[in-house]
Amino acid sequence: MLVVNEDRCVGCGLCVSFCPTEALKAWGLCHVDPDRCNECLVCIDYCPADALSMGEEARR
């Protein structure tokens, strides 16, 4: 599962622009719709604040 580190997120919305499934929304902070996220990790590459990561649930 994609996780947003709210302490790092600056709400720039760059990740939203690159999400192919439109699973991300940014209004102040980035929010993930887990039903739409396919864990492609494209957003992680474009986050300038390094605020996105994969949670433990997805690594199992």
PDB file of N, H, CA, C and O in Angstrom:
ATOM      1  N   MET A   1       0.836  -1.185   0.000  1.00  0.00           N
ATOM      2  CA  MET A   1       0.000   0.000   0.000  1.00  0.00           C
ATOM      3  C   MET A   1       0.883   1.252   0.000  1.00  0.00           C
ATOM      4  O   MET A   1       1.861   1.331   0.743  1.00  0.00           O
ATOM      5  N   LEU A   2       0.537   2.203  -0.819  1.00  0.00           N
ATOM      6  H   LEU A   2      -0.258   2.140  -1.423  1.00  0.00           H
ATOM      7  CA  LEU A   2       1.260   3.463  -0.880  1.00  0.00           C
ATOM      8  C   LEU A   2       0.963   4.284   0.364  1.00  0.00           C
ATOM      9  O   LEU A   2      -0.190   4.414   0.776  1.00  0.00           O
ATOM     10  N   VAL A   3       2.014   4.838   0.957  1.00  0.00           N
ATOM     11  H   VAL A   3       2.950   4.733   0.623  1.00  0.00           H
ATOM     12  CA  VAL A   3       1.887   5.617   2.190  1.00  0.00           C
ATOM     13  C   VAL A   3       2.433   7.019   1.954  1.00  0.00           C
ATOM     14  O   VAL A   3       3.461   7.196   1.300  1.00  0.00           O
ATOM     15  N   VAL A   4       1.730   8.019   2.499  1.00  0.00           N
ATOM     16  H   VAL A   4       0.895   7.876   3.031  1.00  0.00           H
ATOM     17  CA  VAL A   4       2.169   9.406   2.416  1.00  0.00           C
ATOM     18  C   VAL A   4       2.725   9.817   3.773  1.00  0.00           C
ATOM     19  O   VAL A   4       2.036   9.720   4.788  1.00  0.00           O
ATOM     20  N   ASN A   5       3.959  10.271   3.786  1.00  0.00           N
ATOM     21  H   ASN A   5       4.519  10.349   2.962  1.00  0.00           H
ATOM     22  CA  ASN A   5       4.552  10.806   5.011  1.00  0.00           C
ATOM     23  C   ASN A   5       4.090  12.260   5.101  1.00  0.00           C
ATOM     24  O   ASN A   5       4.610  13.129   4.401  1.00  0.00           O
ATOM     25  N   GLU A   6       3.123  12.513   5.958  1.00  0.00           N
ATOM     26  H   GLU A   6       2.701  11.808   6.527  1.00  0.00           H
ATOM     27  CA  GLU A   6       2.513  13.839   6.055  1.00  0.00           C
ATOM     28  C   GLU A   6       3.472  14.891   6.582  1.00  0.00           C
ATOM     29  O   GLU A   6       3.265  16.083   6.353  1.00  0.00           O
ATOM     30  N   ASP A   7       4.512  14.477   7.277  1.00  0.00           N
ATOM     31  H   ASP A   7       4.680  13.509   7.463  1.00  0.00           H
ATOM     32  CA  ASP A   7       5.507  15.428   7.757  1.00  0.00           C
ATOM     33  C   ASP A   7       6.392  15.939   6.614  1.00  0.00           C
ATOM     34  O   ASP A   7       6.946  17.036   6.693  1.00  0.00           O
ATOM     35  N   ARG A   8       6.517  15.140   5.561  1.00  0.00           N
ATOM     36  H   ARG A   8       6.067  14.250   5.498  1.00  0.00           H
ATOM     37  CA  ARG A   8       7.366  15.519   4.426  1.00  0.00           C
ATOM     38  C   ARG A   8       6.577  16.136   3.272  1.00  0.00           C
ATOM     39  O   ARG A   8       7.107  16.971   2.540  1.00  0.00           O
ATOM     40  N   CYS A   9       5.330  15.737   3.107  1.00  0.00           N
ATOM     41  H   CYS A   9       4.900  15.058   3.702  1.00  0.00           H
ATOM     42  CA  CYS A   9       4.523  16.197   1.976  1.00  0.00           C
ATOM     43  C   CYS A   9       4.334  17.711   2.022  1.00  0.00           C
ATOM     44  O   CYS A   9       3.944  18.273   3.046  1.00  0.00           O
ATOM     45  N   VAL A  10       4.620  18.359   0.889  1.00  0.00           N
ATOM     46  H   VAL A  10       4.937  17.902   0.058  1.00  0.00           H
ATOM     47  CA  VAL A  10       4.474  19.816   0.803  1.00  0.00           C
ATOM     48  C   VAL A  10       3.217  20.208   0.024  1.00  0.00           C
ATOM     49  O   VAL A  10       2.951  21.394  -0.167  1.00  0.00           O
ATOM     50  N   GLY A  11       2.449  19.221  -0.422  1.00  0.00           N
ATOM     51  H   GLY A  11       2.665  18.257  -0.267  1.00  0.00           H
ATOM     52  CA  GLY A  11       1.192  19.487  -1.116  1.00  0.00           C
ATOM     53  C   GLY A  11       1.358  20.084  -2.500  1.00  0.00           C
ATOM     54  O   GLY A  11       0.461  20.777  -2.981  1.00  0.00           O
ATOM     55  N   CYS A  12       2.479  19.832  -3.147  1.00  0.00           N
ATOM     56  H   CYS A  12       3.208  19.270  -2.756  1.00  0.00           H
ATOM     57  CA  CYS A  12       2.743  20.433  -4.467  1.00  0.00           C
ATOM     58  C   CYS A  12       1.865  19.846  -5.572  1.00  0.00           C
ATOM     59  O   CYS A  12       1.594  20.518  -6.568  1.00  0.00           O
ATOM     60  N   GLY A  13       1.417  18.596  -5.407  1.00  0.00           N
ATOM     61  H   GLY A  13       1.637  18.050  -4.599  1.00  0.00           H
ATOM     62  CA  GLY A  13       0.563  17.962  -6.403  1.00  0.00           C
ATOM     63  C   GLY A  13       1.289  17.359  -7.583  1.00  0.00           C
ATOM     64  O   GLY A  13       0.639  16.868  -8.506  1.00  0.00           O
ATOM     65  N   LEU A  14       2.601  17.375  -7.591  1.00  0.00           N
ATOM     66  H   LEU A  14       3.129  17.774  -6.841  1.00  0.00           H
ATOM     67  CA  LEU A  14       3.353  16.810  -8.704  1.00  0.00           C
ATOM     68  C   LEU A  14       3.038  15.322  -8.887  1.00  0.00           C
ATOM     69  O   LEU A  14       2.909  14.852 -10.017  1.00  0.00           O
ATOM     70  N   CYS A  15       2.918  14.603  -7.814  1.00  0.00           N
ATOM     71  H   CYS A  15       3.023  14.985  -6.896  1.00  0.00           H
ATOM     72  CA  CYS A  15       2.614  13.173  -7.884  1.00  0.00           C
ATOM     73  C   CYS A  15       1.274  12.929  -8.575  1.00  0.00           C
ATOM     74  O   CYS A  15       1.112  11.950  -9.304  1.00  0.00           O
ATOM     75  N   VAL A  16       0.322  13.820  -8.344  1.00  0.00           N
ATOM     76  H   VAL A  16       0.453  14.615  -7.752  1.00  0.00           H
ATOM     77  CA  VAL A  16      -1.011  13.691  -8.939  1.00  0.00           C
ATOM     78  C   VAL A  16      -0.907  13.725 -10.462  1.00  0.00           C
ATOM     79  O   VAL A  16      -1.590  12.968 -11.152  1.00  0.00           O
ATOM     80  N   SER A  17      -0.066  14.591 -10.973  1.00  0.00           N
ATOM     81  H   SER A  17       0.488  15.206 -10.412  1.00  0.00           H
ATOM     82  CA  SER A  17       0.099  14.754 -12.415  1.00  0.00           C
ATOM     83  C   SER A  17       0.603  13.496 -13.105  1.00  0.00           C
ATOM     84  O   SER A  17       0.301  13.269 -14.277  1.00  0.00           O
ATOM     85  N   PHE A  18       1.361  12.683 -12.398  1.00  0.00           N
ATOM     86  H   PHE A  18       1.606  12.868 -11.446  1.00  0.00           H
ATOM     87  CA  PHE A  18       1.990  11.515 -13.009  1.00  0.00           C
ATOM     88  C   PHE A  18       1.300  10.196 -12.683  1.00  0.00           C
ATOM     89  O   PHE A  18       1.694   9.156 -13.211  1.00  0.00           O
ATOM     90  N   CYS A  19       0.296  10.211 -11.840  1.00  0.00           N
ATOM     91  H   CYS A  19      -0.024  11.056 -11.411  1.00  0.00           H
ATOM     92  CA  CYS A  19      -0.400   8.976 -11.463  1.00  0.00           C
ATOM     93  C   CYS A  19      -1.273   8.491 -12.623  1.00  0.00           C
ATOM     94  O   CYS A  19      -2.222   9.177 -13.003  1.00  0.00           O
ATOM     95  N   PRO A  20      -0.967   7.316 -13.191  1.00  0.00           N
ATOM     96  CA  PRO A  20      -1.732   6.833 -14.342  1.00  0.00           C
ATOM     97  C   PRO A  20      -3.146   6.353 -13.999  1.00  0.00           C
ATOM     98  O   PRO A  20      -3.982   6.221 -14.893  1.00  0.00           O
ATOM     99  N   THR A  21      -3.419   6.094 -12.737  1.00  0.00           N
ATOM    100  H   THR A  21      -2.739   6.201 -12.011  1.00  0.00           H
ATOM    101  CA  THR A  21      -4.742   5.604 -12.347  1.00  0.00           C
ATOM    102  C   THR A  21      -5.575   6.657 -11.621  1.00  0.00           C
ATOM    103  O   THR A  21      -6.676   6.368 -11.152  1.00  0.00           O
ATOM    104  N   GLU A  22      -5.049   7.874 -11.531  1.00  0.00           N
ATOM    105  H   GLU A  22      -4.155   8.108 -11.913  1.00  0.00           H
ATOM    106  CA  GLU A  22      -5.733   8.969 -10.845  1.00  0.00           C
ATOM    107  C   GLU A  22      -6.101   8.601  -9.401  1.00  0.00           C
ATOM    108  O   GLU A  22      -7.171   8.953  -8.904  1.00  0.00           O
ATOM    109  N   ALA A  23      -5.189   7.888  -8.752  1.00  0.00           N
ATOM    110  H   ALA A  23      -4.320   7.602  -9.156  1.00  0.00           H
ATOM    111  CA  ALA A  23      -5.412   7.454  -7.370  1.00  0.00           C
ATOM    112  C   ALA A  23      -4.980   8.498  -6.348  1.00  0.00           C
ATOM    113  O   ALA A  23      -5.263   8.354  -5.159  1.00  0.00           O
ATOM    114  N   LEU A  24      -4.299   9.542  -6.798  1.00  0.00           N
ATOM    115  H   LEU A  24      -4.069   9.659  -7.764  1.00  0.00           H
ATOM    116  CA  LEU A  24      -3.791  10.552  -5.876  1.00  0.00           C
ATOM    117  C   LEU A  24      -4.547  11.865  -6.033  1.00  0.00           C
ATOM    118  O   LEU A  24      -4.904  12.272  -7.139  1.00  0.00           O
ATOM    119  N   LYS A  25      -4.777  12.505  -4.919  1.00  0.00           N
ATOM    120  H   LYS A  25      -4.487  12.175  -4.020  1.00  0.00           H
ATOM    121  CA  LYS A  25      -5.371  13.838  -4.883  1.00  0.00           C
ATOM    122  C   LYS A  25      -4.532  14.666  -3.934  1.00  0.00           C
ATOM    123  O   LYS A  25      -4.016  14.146  -2.945  1.00  0.00           O
ATOM    124  N   ALA A  26      -4.392  15.940  -4.220  1.00  0.00           N
ATOM    125  H   ALA A  26      -4.811  16.362  -5.023  1.00  0.00           H
ATOM    126  CA  ALA A  26      -3.617  16.806  -3.328  1.00  0.00           C
ATOM    127  C   ALA A  26      -4.407  18.076  -3.062  1.00  0.00           C
ATOM    128  O   ALA A  26      -4.659  18.870  -3.968  1.00  0.00           O
ATOM    129  N   TRP A  27      -4.784  18.251  -1.831  1.00  0.00           N
ATOM    130  H   TRP A  27      -4.578  17.606  -1.095  1.00  0.00           H
ATOM    131  CA  TRP A  27      -5.401  19.489  -1.371  1.00  0.00           C
ATOM    132  C   TRP A  27      -4.811  19.759   0.000  1.00  0.00           C
ATOM    133  O   TRP A  27      -5.357  19.354   1.026  1.00  0.00           O
ATOM    134  N   GLY A  28      -3.700  20.442  -0.010  1.00  0.00           N
ATOM    135  H   GLY A  28      -3.257  20.771  -0.844  1.00  0.00           H
ATOM    136  CA  GLY A  28      -2.923  20.630   1.218  1.00  0.00           C
ATOM    137  C   GLY A  28      -1.895  19.524   1.352  1.00  0.00           C
ATOM    138  O   GLY A  28      -0.691  19.783   1.364  1.00  0.00           O
ATOM    139  N   LEU A  29      -2.366  18.300   1.453  1.00  0.00           N
ATOM    140  H   LEU A  29      -3.344  18.090   1.443  1.00  0.00           H
ATOM    141  CA  LEU A  29      -1.491  17.124   1.512  1.00  0.00           C
ATOM    142  C   LEU A  29      -1.965  16.113   0.476  1.00  0.00           C
ATOM    143  O   LEU A  29      -3.124  16.129   0.061  1.00  0.00           O
ATOM    144  N   CYS A  30      -1.073  15.253   0.073  1.00  0.00           N
ATOM    145  H   CYS A  30      -0.132  15.240   0.410  1.00  0.00           H
ATOM    146  CA  CYS A  30      -1.420  14.193  -0.864  1.00  0.00           C
ATOM    147  C   CYS A  30      -2.265  13.137  -0.149  1.00  0.00           C
ATOM    148  O   CYS A  30      -1.994  12.776   0.996  1.00  0.00           O
ATOM    149  N   HIS A  31      -3.289  12.652  -0.846  1.00  0.00           N
ATOM    150  H   HIS A  31      -3.508  12.945  -1.777  1.00  0.00           H
ATOM    151  CA  HIS A  31      -4.137  11.586  -0.329  1.00  0.00           C
ATOM    152  C   HIS A  31      -4.228  10.484  -1.377  1.00  0.00           C
ATOM    153  O   HIS A  31      -4.308  10.762  -2.573  1.00  0.00           O
ATOM    154  N   VAL A  32      -4.215   9.235  -0.923  1.00  0.00           N
ATOM    155  H   VAL A  32      -4.150   9.010   0.049  1.00  0.00           H
ATOM    156  CA  VAL A  32      -4.220   8.081  -1.814  1.00  0.00           C
ATOM    157  C   VAL A  32      -5.563   7.362  -1.722  1.00  0.00           C
ATOM    158  O   VAL A  32      -6.057   7.078  -0.631  1.00  0.00           O
ATOM    159  N   ASP A  33      -6.140   7.076  -2.873  1.00  0.00           N
ATOM    160  H   ASP A  33      -5.739   7.307  -3.760  1.00  0.00           H
ATOM    161  CA  ASP A  33      -7.341   6.251  -2.938  1.00  0.00           C
ATOM    162  C   ASP A  33      -6.862   4.814  -3.123  1.00  0.00           C
ATOM    163  O   ASP A  33      -6.459   4.445  -4.225  1.00  0.00           O
ATOM    164  N   PRO A  34      -6.897   4.001  -2.082  1.00  0.00           N
ATOM    165  CA  PRO A  34      -6.346   2.641  -2.177  1.00  0.00           C
ATOM    166  C   PRO A  34      -7.093   1.752  -3.171  1.00  0.00           C
ATOM    167  O   PRO A  34      -6.536   0.767  -3.655  1.00  0.00           O
ATOM    168  N   ASP A  35      -8.338   2.087  -3.479  1.00  0.00           N
ATOM    169  H   ASP A  35      -8.791   2.888  -3.085  1.00  0.00           H
ATOM    170  CA  ASP A  35      -9.097   1.298  -4.445  1.00  0.00           C
ATOM    171  C   ASP A  35      -8.634   1.546  -5.871  1.00  0.00           C
ATOM    172  O   ASP A  35      -8.843   0.704  -6.744  1.00  0.00           O
ATOM    173  N   ARG A  36      -8.010   2.688  -6.118  1.00  0.00           N
ATOM    174  H   ARG A  36      -7.840   3.372  -5.409  1.00  0.00           H
ATOM    175  CA  ARG A  36      -7.539   3.029  -7.467  1.00  0.00           C
ATOM    176  C   ARG A  36      -6.045   2.783  -7.650  1.00  0.00           C
ATOM    177  O   ARG A  36      -5.586   2.573  -8.772  1.00  0.00           O
ATOM    178  N   CYS A  37      -5.292   2.806  -6.569  1.00  0.00           N
ATOM    179  H   CYS A  37      -5.665   2.977  -5.657  1.00  0.00           H
ATOM    180  CA  CYS A  37      -3.840   2.662  -6.646  1.00  0.00           C
ATOM    181  C   CYS A  37      -3.465   1.229  -7.042  1.00  0.00           C
ATOM    182  O   CYS A  37      -3.891   0.265  -6.406  1.00  0.00           O
ATOM    183  N   ASN A  38      -2.659   1.106  -8.104  1.00  0.00           N
ATOM    184  H   ASN A  38      -2.312   1.888  -8.621  1.00  0.00           H
ATOM    185  CA  ASN A  38      -2.209  -0.228  -8.523  1.00  0.00           C
ATOM    186  C   ASN A  38      -0.746  -0.481  -8.128  1.00  0.00           C
ATOM    187  O   ASN A  38      -0.125  -1.443  -8.580  1.00  0.00           O
ATOM    188  N   GLU A  39      -0.214   0.401  -7.281  1.00  0.00           N
ATOM    189  H   GLU A  39      -0.719   1.183  -6.915  1.00  0.00           H
ATOM    190  CA  GLU A  39       1.142   0.276  -6.751  1.00  0.00           C
ATOM    191  C   GLU A  39       2.203   0.233  -7.855  1.00  0.00           C
ATOM    192  O   GLU A  39       3.153  -0.547  -7.786  1.00  0.00           O
ATOM    193  N   CYS A  40       2.029   1.072  -8.860  1.00  0.00           N
ATOM    194  H   CYS A  40       1.258   1.706  -8.916  1.00  0.00           H
ATOM    195  CA  CYS A  40       3.008   1.131  -9.950  1.00  0.00           C
ATOM    196  C   CYS A  40       4.260   1.908  -9.547  1.00  0.00           C
ATOM    197  O   CYS A  40       5.309   1.758 -10.173  1.00  0.00           O
ATOM    198  N   LEU A  41       4.159   2.733  -8.511  1.00  0.00           N
ATOM    199  H   LEU A  41       3.307   2.855  -8.002  1.00  0.00           H
ATOM    200  CA  LEU A  41       5.268   3.490  -7.922  1.00  0.00           C
ATOM    201  C   LEU A  41       5.781   4.652  -8.775  1.00  0.00           C
ATOM    202  O   LEU A  41       6.827   5.222  -8.463  1.00  0.00           O
ATOM    203  N   VAL A  42       5.083   5.006  -9.820  1.00  0.00           N
ATOM    204  H   VAL A  42       4.233   4.543 -10.073  1.00  0.00           H
ATOM    205  CA  VAL A  42       5.485   6.149 -10.650  1.00  0.00           C
ATOM    206  C   VAL A  42       5.529   7.416  -9.802  1.00  0.00           C
ATOM    207  O   VAL A  42       6.449   8.220  -9.947  1.00  0.00           O
ATOM    208  N   CYS A  43       4.574   7.601  -8.944  1.00  0.00           N
ATOM    209  H   CYS A  43       3.826   6.948  -8.827  1.00  0.00           H
ATOM    210  CA  CYS A  43       4.493   8.808  -8.115  1.00  0.00           C
ATOM    211  C   CYS A  43       5.714   8.988  -7.224  1.00  0.00           C
ATOM    212  O   CYS A  43       6.153  10.112  -6.984  1.00  0.00           O
ATOM    213  N   ILE A  44       6.257   7.889  -6.741  1.00  0.00           N
ATOM    214  H   ILE A  44       5.900   6.975  -6.936  1.00  0.00           H
ATOM    215  CA  ILE A  44       7.423   7.957  -5.858  1.00  0.00           C
ATOM    216  C   ILE A  44       8.597   8.619  -6.572  1.00  0.00           C
ATOM    217  O   ILE A  44       9.341   9.396  -5.972  1.00  0.00           O
ATOM    218  N   ASP A  45       8.758   8.310  -7.846  1.00  0.00           N
ATOM    219  H   ASP A  45       8.154   7.679  -8.333  1.00  0.00           H
ATOM    220  CA  ASP A  45       9.861   8.885  -8.629  1.00  0.00           C
ATOM    221  C   ASP A  45       9.731  10.391  -8.812  1.00  0.00           C
ATOM    222  O   ASP A  45      10.740  11.080  -8.964  1.00  0.00           O
ATOM    223  N   TYR A  46       8.516  10.909  -8.802  1.00  0.00           N
ATOM    224  H   TYR A  46       7.697  10.349  -8.679  1.00  0.00           H
ATOM    225  CA  TYR A  46       8.291  12.327  -9.077  1.00  0.00           C
ATOM    226  C   TYR A  46       8.057  13.182  -7.843  1.00  0.00           C
ATOM    227  O   TYR A  46       7.902  14.397  -7.969  1.00  0.00           O
ATOM    228  N   CYS A  47       8.026  12.596  -6.668  1.00  0.00           N
ATOM    229  H   CYS A  47       8.152  11.609  -6.566  1.00  0.00           H
ATOM    230  CA  CYS A  47       7.800  13.369  -5.439  1.00  0.00           C
ATOM    231  C   CYS A  47       9.089  14.093  -5.039  1.00  0.00           C
ATOM    232  O   CYS A  47      10.067  13.449  -4.660  1.00  0.00           O
ATOM    233  N   PRO A  48       9.094  15.427  -5.120  1.00  0.00           N
ATOM    234  CA  PRO A  48      10.311  16.166  -4.793  1.00  0.00           C
ATOM    235  C   PRO A  48      10.630  16.186  -3.299  1.00  0.00           C
ATOM    236  O   PRO A  48      11.754  16.497  -2.904  1.00  0.00           O
ATOM    237  N   ALA A  49       9.647  15.858  -2.479  1.00  0.00           N
ATOM    238  H   ALA A  49       8.734  15.606  -2.800  1.00  0.00           H
ATOM    239  CA  ALA A  49       9.842  15.886  -1.027  1.00  0.00           C
ATOM    240  C   ALA A  49      10.137  14.504  -0.449  1.00  0.00           C
ATOM    241  O   ALA A  49      10.318  14.359   0.760  1.00  0.00           O
ATOM    242  N   ASP A  50      10.185  13.484  -1.316  1.00  0.00           N
ATOM    243  H   ASP A  50      10.038  13.601  -2.298  1.00  0.00           H
ATOM    244  CA  ASP A  50      10.417  12.107  -0.867  1.00  0.00           C
ATOM    245  C   ASP A  50       9.408  11.711   0.212  1.00  0.00           C
ATOM    246  O   ASP A  50       9.758  11.108   1.226  1.00  0.00           O
ATOM    247  N   ALA A  51       8.140  12.070  -0.039  1.00  0.00           N
ATOM    248  H   ALA A  51       7.856  12.560  -0.863  1.00  0.00           H
ATOM    249  CA  ALA A  51       7.082  11.842   0.950  1.00  0.00           C
ATOM    250  C   ALA A  51       6.280  10.574   0.692  1.00  0.00           C
ATOM    251  O   ALA A  51       5.420  10.227   1.502  1.00  0.00           O
ATOM    252  N   LEU A  52       6.532   9.879  -0.397  1.00  0.00           N
ATOM    253  H   LEU A  52       7.231  10.162  -1.055  1.00  0.00           H
ATOM    254  CA  LEU A  52       5.771   8.684  -0.744  1.00  0.00           C
ATOM    255  C   LEU A  52       6.638   7.443  -0.620  1.00  0.00           C
ATOM    256  O   LEU A  52       7.814   7.446  -0.983  1.00  0.00           O
ATOM    257  N   SER A  53       6.030   6.381  -0.099  1.00  0.00           N
ATOM    258  H   SER A  53       5.074   6.379   0.196  1.00  0.00           H
ATOM    259  CA  SER A  53       6.757   5.112   0.027  1.00  0.00           C
ATOM    260  C   SER A  53       5.746   3.976   0.059  1.00  0.00           C
ATOM    261  O   SER A  53       4.540   4.198   0.169  1.00  0.00           O
ATOM    262  N   MET A  54       6.259   2.765  -0.037  1.00  0.00           N
ATOM    263  H   MET A  54       7.239   2.586  -0.126  1.00  0.00           H
ATOM    264  CA  MET A  54       5.403   1.595   0.079  1.00  0.00           C
ATOM    265  C   MET A  54       5.331   1.188   1.530  1.00  0.00           C
ATOM    266  O   MET A  54       6.350   1.102   2.214  1.00  0.00           O
ATOM    267  N   GLY A  55       4.121   0.938   1.998  1.00  0.00           N
ATOM    268  H   GLY A  55       3.293   1.008   1.441  1.00  0.00           H
ATOM    269  CA  GLY A  55       3.904   0.518   3.377  1.00  0.00           C
ATOM    270  C   GLY A  55       4.257  -0.936   3.581  1.00  0.00           C
ATOM    271  O   GLY A  55       4.461  -1.672   2.616  1.00  0.00           O
ATOM    272  N   GLU A  56       4.330  -1.349   4.811  1.00  0.00           N
ATOM    273  H   GLU A  56       4.164  -0.751   5.596  1.00  0.00           H
ATOM    274  CA  GLU A  56       4.696  -2.733   5.166  1.00  0.00           C
ATOM    275  C   GLU A  56       3.731  -3.752   4.593  1.00  0.00           C
ATOM    276  O   GLU A  56       4.149  -4.846   4.215  1.00  0.00           O
ATOM    277  N   GLU A  57       2.437  -3.416   4.518  1.00  0.00           N
ATOM    278  H   GLU A  57       2.097  -2.527   4.825  1.00  0.00           H
ATOM    279  CA  GLU A  57       1.444  -4.376   4.026  1.00  0.00           C
ATOM    280  C   GLU A  57       1.781  -4.849   2.615  1.00  0.00           C
ATOM    281  O   GLU A  57       1.615  -6.027   2.300  1.00  0.00           O
ATOM    282  N   ALA A  58       2.254  -3.935   1.762  1.00  0.00           N
ATOM    283  H   ALA A  58       2.389  -2.978   2.018  1.00  0.00           H
ATOM    284  CA  ALA A  58       2.553  -4.289   0.381  1.00  0.00           C
ATOM    285  C   ALA A  58       3.823  -5.113   0.252  1.00  0.00           C
ATOM    286  O   ALA A  58       3.992  -5.832  -0.734  1.00  0.00           O
ATOM    287  N   ARG A  59       4.703  -5.027   1.207  1.00  0.00           N
ATOM    288  H   ARG A  59       4.566  -4.444   2.008  1.00  0.00           H
ATOM    289  CA  ARG A  59       5.990  -5.737   1.120  1.00  0.00           C
ATOM    290  C   ARG A  59       5.877  -7.196   1.518  1.00  0.00           C
ATOM    291  O   ARG A  59       6.806  -7.967   1.280  1.00  0.00           O
ATOM    292  N   ARG A  60       4.799  -7.584   2.100  1.00  0.00           N
ATOM    293  H   ARG A  60       4.044  -6.958   2.294  1.00  0.00           H
ATOM    294  CA  ARG A  60       4.648  -8.976   2.561  1.00  0.00           C
ATOM    295  C   ARG A  60       4.221  -9.887   1.458  1.00  0.00           C
ATOM    296  O   ARG A  60       4.049 -11.086   1.679  1.00  0.00           O
TER     297      ARG A  60
END
